[in-house]
């Protein structure tokens, strides 16, 4: 076989199978946040106050999917979160307000790491 034929075969295999070591990214639709207030993602009314439990960081995700982490965004045990919606497969739509900076972030976290401490609403 000629070197050119072997090279052509390698290129076609790489195109068909993906380049060696390539990470297959999730499609944008798989990281699309689901619509809350549906039967799949019911709203929590009133929203629930939570505290992070367990050990280590609790990663934030852009959608309820382990393949959709928000890089560099996480909370730690004892941080307070507000949950607005919850899926039946263990995800909560939450907001975290940093008490030091006043900055907030919203996303999805695994519900198993949350402990409900009360509700959030007018008194």
C-alpha atoms as a printed R data frame, in Angstrom:
    type eleno elety resid chain resno       x      y      z
1   ATOM     1    CA   UNK     A     1   0.000  0.000  0.000
2   ATOM     2    CA   UNK     A     2   1.132  3.483 -0.714
3   ATOM     3    CA   UNK     A     3   1.689  6.040  2.019
4   ATOM     4    CA   UNK     A     4  -0.918  8.256  0.406
5   ATOM     5    CA   UNK     A     5  -3.563  5.500  0.601
6   ATOM     6    CA   UNK     A     6  -2.790  4.836  4.279
7   ATOM     7    CA   UNK     A     7  -2.958  8.551  5.073
8   ATOM     8    CA   UNK     A     8  -6.292  8.866  3.251
9   ATOM     9    CA   UNK     A     9  -7.704  5.920  5.228
10  ATOM    10    CA   UNK     A    10  -6.529  7.460  8.507
11  ATOM    11    CA   UNK     A    11  -8.178 10.794  7.665
12  ATOM    12    CA   UNK     A    12 -11.483  9.138  6.773
13  ATOM    13    CA   UNK     A    13 -11.439  7.015  9.940
14  ATOM    14    CA   UNK     A    14 -10.766 10.101 12.046
15  ATOM    15    CA   UNK     A    15 -13.661 11.933 10.393
16  ATOM    16    CA   UNK     A    16 -16.049  9.016 10.867
17  ATOM    17    CA   UNK     A    17 -15.015  7.990 14.392
18  ATOM    18    CA   UNK     A    18 -13.792 11.305 15.750
19  ATOM    19    CA   UNK     A    19 -10.201 12.313 16.308
20  ATOM    20    CA   UNK     A    20  -8.298 10.201 18.888
21  ATOM    21    CA   UNK     A    21  -8.591 11.725 22.335
22  ATOM    22    CA   UNK     A    22 -11.327 14.117 21.243
23  ATOM    23    CA   UNK     A    23 -13.928 14.907 23.852
24  ATOM    24    CA   UNK     A    24 -17.424 14.662 22.475
25  ATOM    25    CA   UNK     A    25 -19.201 17.791 23.661
26  ATOM    26    CA   UNK     A    26 -22.853 17.761 24.512
27  ATOM    27    CA   UNK     A    27 -25.110 19.351 21.971
28  ATOM    28    CA   UNK     A    28 -26.456 22.768 22.968
29  ATOM    29    CA   UNK     A    29 -29.971 21.305 23.212
30  ATOM    30    CA   UNK     A    30 -28.884 18.809 25.909
31  ATOM    31    CA   UNK     A    31 -27.736 21.735 28.077
32  ATOM    32    CA   UNK     A    32 -30.892 23.753 27.494
33  ATOM    33    CA   UNK     A    33 -32.610 24.650 30.749
34  ATOM    34    CA   UNK     A    34 -36.041 23.012 30.925
35  ATOM    35    CA   UNK     A    35 -39.167 25.091 31.353
36  ATOM    36    CA   UNK     A    36 -40.141 25.256 35.016
37  ATOM    37    CA   UNK     A    37 -43.755 25.100 36.089
38  ATOM    38    CA   UNK     A    38 -44.440 21.994 33.996
39  ATOM    39    CA   UNK     A    39 -45.275 18.498 35.208
40  ATOM    40    CA   UNK     A    40 -41.644 17.507 34.548
41  ATOM    41    CA   UNK     A    41 -40.220 20.463 36.531
42  ATOM    42    CA   UNK     A    42 -42.847 21.701 38.995
43  ATOM    43    CA   UNK     A    43 -42.356 25.055 40.694
44  ATOM    44    CA   UNK     A    44 -41.959 25.138 44.466
45  ATOM    45    CA   UNK     A    45 -44.482 27.518 45.928
46  ATOM    46    CA   UNK     A    46 -43.380 29.101 48.115
47  ATOM    47    CA   UNK     A    47 -39.676 28.724 47.262
48  ATOM    48    CA   UNK     A    48 -37.675 26.675 49.759
49  ATOM    49    CA   UNK     A    49 -34.719 27.894 51.809
50  ATOM    50    CA   UNK     A    50 -31.953 25.264 51.878
51  ATOM    51    CA   UNK     A    51 -28.507 24.731 53.284
52  ATOM    52    CA   UNK     A    52 -25.812 22.727 51.501
53  ATOM    53    CA   UNK     A    53 -24.951 19.474 53.296
54  ATOM    54    CA   UNK     A    54 -22.267 16.831 52.883
55  ATOM    55    CA   UNK     A    55 -18.620 17.473 52.140
56  ATOM    56    CA   UNK     A    56 -16.817 19.243 49.341
57  ATOM    57    CA   UNK     A    57 -18.076 21.478 46.596
58  ATOM    58    CA   UNK     A    58 -21.600 21.318 45.196
59  ATOM    59    CA   UNK     A    59 -21.300 22.005 41.464
60  ATOM    60    CA   UNK     A    60 -23.740 24.283 39.616
61  ATOM    61    CA   UNK     A    61 -25.065 23.125 36.221
62  ATOM    62    CA   UNK     A    62 -26.736 25.107 33.429
63  ATOM    63    CA   UNK     A    63 -29.358 22.362 33.057
64  ATOM    64    CA   UNK     A    64 -30.310 19.277 35.080
65  ATOM    65    CA   UNK     A    65 -27.685 17.170 33.317
66  ATOM    66    CA   UNK     A    66 -24.288 16.019 34.632
67  ATOM    67    CA   UNK     A    67 -22.752 16.936 31.255
68  ATOM    68    CA   UNK     A    68 -23.610 20.637 31.682
69  ATOM    69    CA   UNK     A    69 -21.444 22.015 34.538
70  ATOM    70    CA   UNK     A    70 -20.966 25.752 34.864
71  ATOM    71    CA   UNK     A    71 -17.183 25.912 35.118
72  ATOM    72    CA   UNK     A    72 -15.924 27.463 38.351
73  ATOM    73    CA   UNK     A    73 -19.390 27.902 39.904
74  ATOM    74    CA   UNK     A    74 -20.062 25.932 43.059
75  ATOM    75    CA   UNK     A    75 -21.130 26.300 46.685
76  ATOM    76    CA   UNK     A    76 -19.782 24.648 49.804
77  ATOM    77    CA   UNK     A    77 -21.349 23.051 52.898
78  ATOM    78    CA   UNK     A    78 -23.451 25.437 55.015
79  ATOM    79    CA   UNK     A    79 -24.020 27.882 52.129
80  ATOM    80    CA   UNK     A    80 -27.662 28.977 51.885
81  ATOM    81    CA   UNK     A    81 -29.615 28.475 48.638
82  ATOM    82    CA   UNK     A    82 -33.171 29.185 47.532
83  ATOM    83    CA   UNK     A    83 -34.840 26.416 45.500
84  ATOM    84    CA   UNK     A    84 -37.508 27.434 42.978
85  ATOM    85    CA   UNK     A    85 -38.217 24.153 41.163
86  ATOM    86    CA   UNK     A    86 -37.396 20.473 41.485
87  ATOM    87    CA   UNK     A    87 -37.332 17.520 39.113
88  ATOM    88    CA   UNK     A    88 -38.415 14.009 40.038
89  ATOM    89    CA   UNK     A    89 -34.954 12.690 39.166
90  ATOM    90    CA   UNK     A    90 -33.065 14.645 41.825
91  ATOM    91    CA   UNK     A    91 -32.295 18.165 40.550
92  ATOM    92    CA   UNK     A    92 -33.179 21.556 42.050
93  ATOM    93    CA   UNK     A    93 -33.257 24.925 40.315
94  ATOM    94    CA   UNK     A    94 -31.587 27.253 42.818
95  ATOM    95    CA   UNK     A    95 -30.194 30.713 43.423
96  ATOM    96    CA   UNK     A    96 -27.219 31.545 45.616
97  ATOM    97    CA   UNK     A    97 -26.632 35.063 46.925
98  ATOM    98    CA   UNK     A    98 -23.049 35.684 48.039
99  ATOM    99    CA   UNK     A    99 -23.377 37.518 51.373
100 ATOM   100    CA   UNK     A   100 -19.956 39.153 50.984
101 ATOM   101    CA   UNK     A   101 -20.284 40.552 47.471
102 ATOM   102    CA   UNK     A   102 -24.035 40.655 46.927
103 ATOM   103    CA   UNK     A   103 -23.562 38.790 43.629
104 ATOM   104    CA   UNK     A   104 -26.029 36.047 42.795
105 ATOM   105    CA   UNK     A   105 -25.930 32.996 40.568
106 ATOM   106    CA   UNK     A   106 -28.692 30.669 39.425
107 ATOM   107    CA   UNK     A   107 -28.441 27.134 38.138
108 ATOM   108    CA   UNK     A   108 -29.155 23.505 38.853
109 ATOM   109    CA   UNK     A   109 -27.701 21.368 41.663
110 ATOM   110    CA   UNK     A   110 -28.221 17.826 42.897
111 ATOM   111    CA   UNK     A   111 -31.108 17.890 45.402
112 ATOM   112    CA   UNK     A   112 -29.584 15.180 47.607
113 ATOM   113    CA   UNK     A   113 -27.041 17.709 48.930
114 ATOM   114    CA   UNK     A   114 -29.737 20.158 50.098
115 ATOM   115    CA   UNK     A   115 -31.474 20.313 53.470
116 ATOM   116    CA   UNK     A   116 -34.682 22.346 53.606
117 ATOM   117    CA   UNK     A   117 -34.583 24.942 56.393
118 ATOM   118    CA   UNK     A   118 -37.880 26.695 55.686
119 ATOM   119    CA   UNK     A   119 -39.794 28.621 53.073
120 ATOM   120    CA   UNK     A   120 -39.109 31.999 51.487
121 ATOM   121    CA   UNK     A   121 -41.884 34.529 51.165
122 ATOM   122    CA   UNK     A   122 -43.567 37.553 52.674
123 ATOM   123    CA   UNK     A   123 -44.386 37.497 56.376
